[in-house]
């Protein structure tokens, strides 16, 4: 989040358009959380609900990377955001999504020894 705030608030940028990626940060885990909540354990290897949730999540993640790139590549005479703000936003995206993936990996250990209690 620090990178995204810096991309918006530094004196050379002072445009708050990159802050819209925070909306994608909040929306990205929702499809996966809902699909895991309503998933059935029928023993089959593929779960259509989970696959749809992963598809929607990947669409949201790609959109959060595409938004700053599209804003920075606006017409050259008047770009919406500068390239430095785009790079800071992309760095913030990487950090936030790695944190979300680490959260899901850490709390998705169903077969641990201590989970039998």
C-alpha positions, 0 to 999 in steps of 0.5 A: 500500500505504501507504493500505491500511496507514494504513486499518488501523493509524491509532489511530482505526481499528485494524481490520485487515479492509481489509488483505484487499484485498491478496489481490485485488492479488496475484490480479488479474494472474494470469488475464491473465498466464496467458492471455497465456502460453498464447495462440495467434497465429492472427491472429484479432481475438478471443481467447476465453482473453484475453477470459475472463482480462479478465473474471476480472480485472475481477471481482477488481478490482471485488471489491477495490473492493466489499469496503471499501464493504460493510464500511463499510456494515454496520449503522449501530450496529456498522460493521465499518470506519469510513468513513475507513478505507474511503476510504483503502482505495479510494484505495490500490486506485486507486494499486495498480491504476494501477501494475499497468496501467502495468506491463502497458503498459510491458512489453507493447511487442512492436513496439519497435525494440530488441526485434528484437535 
